[in-house]
Amino acid sequence: MTIDIESRGNGTADLSIDGFSAEETIRTVTDAFLAEEGCPYDVSLSVCLTDNAGIRECNRTYRGIDRETDVLSFPAVEYPAPGDFDILEDMGADAFDPETGELILGDIMISVERAKTQAEEYGHSLRREIAFLTVHSLLHLIGYDHESGADRALMEERQRNILDGVGIRREEMGQ
């Protein structure tokens, strides 16, 4: 598994945030996500930790929405059904890194600034919020969505299972 994690913007230069390693948290939940979803491939993923200004600029440029958000997901493959890895064989080389052979999941951008605010609002740790946003975005990368009530419920269940599996629960402060 290759996870390229970079940080840009005000207050994101250090991947150790508020006493925890953002990089370790992202790797831990990504491993749990891959196991839970039954992904049969080694994967590559790009994660950018930024601030509100950085994510707002990206949201405006790529989605035409001129406001900040907590997380953006840019899938490398369009899945006809969430987590349907069987389609990848038909896609061939387009879904895989030609140098490593890894499945390219896509790109994630997280506003650490917004994550801090949300962690305070929801009454849990920043580590838990970064973990949640990572899992939420990973699910989007493989075709999950939350547009309908049923889709939302399924996605929420997947998120909860993955985070519970690594012991990162909403009510745990100070993690």
GUVOKE-77627 format. One record per residue (C-alpha): chain; residue in three letters; residue number from 1; y, z, x. Coordinates in nm, 4 decimals. Last residue first. Layout:
+-------+-------+------+----------+----------+----------+
| romar | gutor | mifi |       yy |       zz |       xx |
+-------+-------+------+----------+----------+----------+
|     A |   ALA |  NUM |        Y |        Z |        X |
...
+-------+-------+------+----------+----------+----------+
This chain:
+-------+-------+------+----------+----------+----------+
| romar | gutor | mifi |       yy |       zz |       xx |
+-------+-------+------+----------+----------+----------+
|     A |   GLN |  175 |   1.0274 |   2.1487 |  -0.7386 |
|     A |   GLY |  174 |   1.2932 |   2.4029 |  -0.8354 |
|     A |   MET |  173 |   1.2378 |   2.3761 |  -1.2072 |
|     A |   GLU |  172 |   0.9053 |   2.2985 |  -1.3701 |
|     A |   GLU |  171 |   0.9465 |   2.2388 |  -1.7430 |
|     A |   ARG |  170 |   0.9165 |   1.8606 |  -1.7204 |
|     A |   ARG |  169 |   0.5899 |   1.8642 |  -1.5322 |
|     A |   ILE |  168 |   0.5036 |   1.7318 |  -1.1884 |
|     A |   GLY |  167 |   0.1446 |   1.8373 |  -1.1213 |
|     A |   VAL |  166 |   0.0226 |   1.5054 |  -0.9835 |
|     A |   GLY |  165 |  -0.1946 |   1.4296 |  -1.2865 |
|     A |   ASP |  164 |   0.0714 |   1.5691 |  -1.5195 |
|     A |   LEU |  163 |   0.3088 |   1.3003 |  -1.3924 |
|     A |   ILE |  162 |   0.0560 |   1.0218 |  -1.4500 |
|     A |   ASN |  161 |  -0.0583 |   1.1443 |  -1.7907 |
|     A |   ARG |  160 |   0.3003 |   1.2021 |  -1.9106 |
|     A |   GLN |  159 |   0.4132 |   0.8542 |  -1.8081 |
|     A |   ARG |  158 |   0.1115 |   0.6893 |  -1.9748 |
|     A |   GLU |  157 |   0.1713 |   0.8881 |  -2.2954 |
|     A |   GLU |  156 |   0.5399 |   0.7957 |  -2.2974 |
|     A |   MET |  155 |   0.4505 |   0.4285 |  -2.2528 |
|     A |   LEU |  154 |   0.2041 |   0.4385 |  -2.5412 |
|     A |   ALA |  153 |   0.4517 |   0.6178 |  -2.7688 |
|     A |   ARG |  152 |   0.7276 |   0.3702 |  -2.6814 |
|     A |   ASP |  151 |   0.5019 |   0.0727 |  -2.7491 |
|     A |   ALA |  150 |   0.4064 |   0.2175 |  -3.0886 |
|     A |   GLY |  149 |   0.7696 |   0.2912 |  -3.1781 |
|     A |   SER |  148 |   0.8858 |  -0.0540 |  -3.0750 |
|     A |   GLU |  147 |   1.1044 |  -0.1556 |  -2.7782 |
|     A |   HIS |  146 |   0.9463 |   0.0774 |  -2.5259 |
|     A |   ASP |  145 |   0.7942 |  -0.1593 |  -2.2722 |
|     A |   TYR |  144 |   0.4896 |  -0.1839 |  -2.0501 |
|     A |   GLY |  143 |   0.4422 |  -0.5093 |  -1.8582 |
|     A |   ILE |  142 |   0.3299 |  -0.4186 |  -1.5082 |
|     A |   LEU |  141 |   0.6773 |  -0.3666 |  -1.3606 |
|     A |   HIS |  140 |   0.7845 |  -0.1715 |  -1.6702 |
|     A |   LEU |  139 |   0.5120 |   0.0841 |  -1.5945 |
|     A |   LEU |  138 |   0.6424 |   0.1131 |  -1.2384 |
|     A |   SER |  137 |   0.9917 |   0.1766 |  -1.3783 |
|     A |   HIS |  136 |   0.8833 |   0.4703 |  -1.5909 |
|     A |   VAL |  135 |   0.6738 |   0.6066 |  -1.3042 |
|     A |   THR |  134 |   0.9708 |   0.5929 |  -1.0651 |
|     A |   LEU |  133 |   1.2127 |   0.7334 |  -1.3226 |
|     A |   PHE |  132 |   0.9759 |   1.0247 |  -1.3904 |
|     A |   ALA |  131 |   0.9264 |   1.1040 |  -1.0213 |
|     A |   ILE |  130 |   1.3024 |   1.0913 |  -0.9571 |
|     A |   GLU |  129 |   1.3557 |   1.3206 |  -1.2594 |
|     A |   ARG |  128 |   1.0845 |   1.5654 |  -1.1480 |
|     A |   ARG |  127 |   1.2316 |   1.5841 |  -0.7978 |
|     A |   LEU |  126 |   1.5768 |   1.6390 |  -0.9485 |
|     A |   SER |  125 |   1.4376 |   1.9470 |  -1.1177 |
|     A |   HIS |  124 |   1.4302 |   2.0166 |  -1.4889 |
|     A |   GLY |  123 |   1.6729 |   2.1245 |  -1.7568 |
|     A |   TYR |  122 |   1.7115 |   1.7936 |  -1.9380 |
|     A |   GLU |  121 |   2.0882 |   1.7757 |  -1.8851 |
|     A |   GLU |  120 |   2.0649 |   1.8991 |  -1.5241 |
|     A |   ALA |  119 |   1.7924 |   1.6475 |  -1.4401 |
|     A |   GLN |  118 |   1.9957 |   1.3788 |  -1.6162 |
|     A |   THR |  117 |   2.3014 |   1.4431 |  -1.3999 |
|     A |   LYS |  116 |   2.0973 |   1.4400 |  -1.0795 |
|     A |   ALA |  115 |   1.9206 |   1.1186 |  -1.1884 |
|     A |   ARG |  114 |   2.2600 |   0.9545 |  -1.2504 |
|     A |   GLU |  113 |   2.3679 |   1.0206 |  -0.8909 |
|     A |   VAL |  112 |   2.0254 |   0.9225 |  -0.7596 |
|     A |   SER |  111 |   2.0679 |   0.5851 |  -0.9296 |
|     A |   ILE |  110 |   1.7238 |   0.4263 |  -0.9025 |
|     A |   MET |  109 |   1.6512 |   0.0600 |  -0.8245 |
|     A |   ILE |  108 |   1.2941 |  -0.0684 |  -0.8490 |
|     A |   ASP |  107 |   1.1637 |  -0.4008 |  -0.7192 |
|     A |   GLY |  106 |   0.8462 |  -0.5968 |  -0.7823 |
|     A |   LEU |  105 |   0.4720 |  -0.5347 |  -0.8010 |
|     A |   ILE |  104 |   0.3744 |  -0.7772 |  -0.5237 |
|     A |   LEU |  103 |  -0.0044 |  -0.7646 |  -0.5011 |
|     A |   GLU |  102 |  -0.0971 |  -0.7272 |  -0.1356 |
|     A |   GLY |  101 |  -0.2491 |  -1.0142 |   0.0653 |
|     A |   THR |  100 |  -0.0568 |  -0.8936 |   0.3704 |
|     A |   GLU |   99 |   0.1129 |  -1.2105 |   0.4972 |
|     A |   PRO |   98 |   0.1023 |  -1.4269 |   0.1821 |
|     A |   ASP |   97 |   0.2249 |  -1.1417 |  -0.0395 |
|     A |   PHE |   96 |   0.0440 |  -1.1846 |  -0.3697 |
|     A |   ALA |   95 |   0.1417 |  -1.2876 |  -0.7225 |
|     A |   ASP |   94 |   0.2200 |  -1.6529 |  -0.6472 |
|     A |   ALA |   93 |  -0.0932 |  -1.6895 |  -0.4337 |
|     A |   GLY |   92 |  -0.3311 |  -1.7139 |  -0.7248 |
|     A |   MET |   91 |  -0.1936 |  -1.6958 |  -1.0775 |
|     A |   ASP |   90 |  -0.5401 |  -1.7240 |  -1.2304 |
|     A |   GLU |   89 |  -0.6620 |  -1.4227 |  -1.0309 |
|     A |   LEU |   88 |  -0.3556 |  -1.2298 |  -1.1454 |
|     A |   ILE |   87 |  -0.4402 |  -1.2601 |  -1.5139 |
|     A |   ASP |   86 |  -0.7105 |  -0.9928 |  -1.4830 |
|     A |   PHE |   85 |  -0.4477 |  -0.7303 |  -1.3895 |
|     A |   ASP |   84 |  -0.3591 |  -0.6770 |  -1.7552 |
|     A |   GLY |   83 |  -0.1536 |  -0.3605 |  -1.7054 |
|     A |   PRO |   82 |   0.0566 |  -0.4155 |  -2.0160 |
|     A |   ALA |   81 |  -0.0333 |  -0.7418 |  -2.1914 |
|     A |   PRO |   80 |   0.1007 |  -1.0903 |  -2.1158 |
|     A |   TYR |   79 |   0.2115 |  -0.9649 |  -1.7725 |
|     A |   GLU |   78 |   0.5132 |  -1.1338 |  -1.6126 |
|     A |   VAL |   77 |   0.4864 |  -1.0991 |  -1.2365 |
|     A |   ALA |   76 |   0.7438 |  -0.9915 |  -0.9751 |
|     A |   PRO |   75 |   0.8878 |  -0.7268 |  -1.2047 |
|     A |   PHE |   74 |   1.2513 |  -0.6190 |  -1.1579 |
|     A |   SER |   73 |   1.2995 |  -0.2669 |  -1.2871 |
|     A |   LEU |   72 |   1.6329 |  -0.0874 |  -1.3129 |
|     A |   VAL |   71 |   1.6827 |   0.2892 |  -1.3273 |
|     A |   ASP |   70 |   1.9410 |   0.5437 |  -1.4388 |
|     A |   THR |   69 |   2.2053 |   0.3156 |  -1.5859 |
|     A |   GLU |   68 |   2.5605 |   0.2296 |  -1.4971 |
|     A |   ARG |   67 |   2.7658 |  -0.0097 |  -1.7021 |
|     A |   ASP |   66 |   2.8645 |  -0.3759 |  -1.7082 |
|     A |   ILE |   65 |   2.5545 |  -0.5319 |  -1.8660 |
|     A |   GLY |   64 |   2.5062 |  -0.8980 |  -1.7690 |
|     A |   ARG |   63 |   2.1461 |  -0.8254 |  -1.6657 |
|     A |   TYR |   62 |   2.1357 |  -0.9390 |  -1.3025 |
|     A |   THR |   61 |   2.4952 |  -0.9079 |  -1.1831 |
|     A |   ARG |   60 |   2.6182 |  -0.6391 |  -1.4239 |
|     A |   ASN |   59 |   2.3088 |  -0.4186 |  -1.3781 |
|     A |   CYS |   58 |   2.3298 |  -0.4678 |  -1.0001 |
|     A |   GLU |   57 |   2.6969 |  -0.3649 |  -0.9948 |
|     A |   ARG |   56 |   2.6257 |  -0.0660 |  -1.2185 |
|     A |   ILE |   55 |   2.3347 |   0.0356 |  -0.9941 |
|     A |   GLY |   54 |   2.5584 |   0.0392 |  -0.6888 |
|     A |   ALA |   53 |   2.8486 |   0.2195 |  -0.8579 |
|     A |   ASN |   52 |   2.6178 |   0.4863 |  -1.0008 |
|     A |   ASP |   51 |   2.4606 |   0.5637 |  -0.6621 |
|     A |   THR |   50 |   2.1634 |   0.4096 |  -0.4853 |
|     A |   LEU |   49 |   1.7959 |   0.4577 |  -0.4086 |
|     A |   CYS |   48 |   1.6298 |   0.1189 |  -0.3627 |
|     A |   VAL |   47 |   1.2545 |   0.0842 |  -0.4055 |
|     A |   SER |   46 |   1.0492 |  -0.2205 |  -0.3000 |
|     A |   LEU |   45 |   0.6808 |  -0.2411 |  -0.3834 |
|     A |   SER |   44 |   0.3725 |  -0.3839 |  -0.2206 |
|     A |   VAL |   43 |   0.0256 |  -0.3409 |  -0.3607 |
|     A |   ASP |   42 |  -0.3384 |  -0.3044 |  -0.2596 |
|     A |   TYR |   41 |  -0.5362 |  -0.4375 |  -0.5500 |
|     A |   PRO |   40 |  -0.7745 |  -0.3176 |  -0.8224 |
|     A |   CYS |   39 |  -0.5041 |  -0.1465 |  -1.0320 |
|     A |   GLY |   38 |  -0.6837 |   0.0995 |  -1.2564 |
|     A |   GLU |   37 |  -0.3702 |   0.2092 |  -1.4404 |
|     A |   GLU |   36 |  -0.4310 |   0.5764 |  -1.3646 |
|     A |   ALA |   35 |  -0.5183 |   0.5029 |  -1.0001 |
|     A |   LEU |   34 |  -0.2131 |   0.2829 |  -0.9451 |
|     A |   PHE |   33 |   0.0152 |   0.5353 |  -1.1170 |
|     A |   ALA |   32 |  -0.1234 |   0.8259 |  -0.9130 |
|     A |   ASP |   31 |  -0.0585 |   0.6370 |  -0.5873 |
|     A |   THR |   30 |   0.2916 |   0.5454 |  -0.7090 |
|     A |   VAL |   29 |   0.3548 |   0.9082 |  -0.8062 |
|     A |   THR |   28 |   0.2718 |   1.0308 |  -0.4567 |
|     A |   ARG |   27 |   0.4601 |   0.7515 |  -0.2776 |
|     A |   ILE |   26 |   0.7785 |   0.8117 |  -0.4799 |
|     A |   THR |   25 |   0.7572 |   1.1881 |  -0.4227 |
|     A |   GLU |   24 |   0.7010 |   1.1437 |  -0.0486 |
|     A |   GLU |   23 |   1.0001 |   0.9089 |  -0.0211 |
|     A |   ALA |   22 |   1.2237 |   1.1364 |  -0.2270 |
|     A |   SER |   21 |   1.1417 |   1.4197 |   0.0121 |
|     A |   PHE |   20 |   1.2415 |   1.7513 |  -0.1386 |
|     A |   GLY |   19 |   1.5101 |   2.0078 |  -0.0649 |
|     A |   ASP |   18 |   1.7996 |   1.8638 |  -0.2639 |
|     A |   ILE |   17 |   1.7366 |   1.5096 |  -0.1417 |
|     A |   SER |   16 |   1.5428 |   1.4118 |   0.1692 |
|     A |   LEU |   15 |   1.5709 |   1.0322 |   0.1650 |
|     A |   ASP |   14 |   1.9086 |   1.0672 |   0.3368 |
|     A |   ALA |   13 |   2.1638 |   0.7911 |   0.2850 |
|     A |   THR |   12 |   2.1827 |   0.8467 |  -0.0901 |
|     A |   GLY |   11 |   2.5098 |   1.0385 |  -0.1274 |
|     A |   ASN |   10 |   2.7397 |   0.7398 |  -0.1626 |
|     A |   GLY |    9 |   2.5640 |   0.4093 |  -0.1623 |
|     A |   ARG |    8 |   2.2496 |   0.2703 |  -0.0177 |
|     A |   SER |    7 |   1.8994 |   0.4007 |   0.0323 |
|     A |   GLU |    6 |   1.5927 |   0.2045 |   0.1243 |
|     A |   ILE |    5 |   1.2275 |   0.2444 |   0.0390 |
|     A |   ASP |    4 |   0.9770 |  -0.0288 |   0.1267 |
|     A |   ILE |    3 |   0.6465 |   0.0757 |  -0.0218 |
|     A |   THR |    2 |   0.3423 |  -0.0938 |   0.1283 |
|     A |   MET |    1 |   0.0000 |   0.0000 |   0.0000 |
+-------+-------+------+----------+----------+----------+
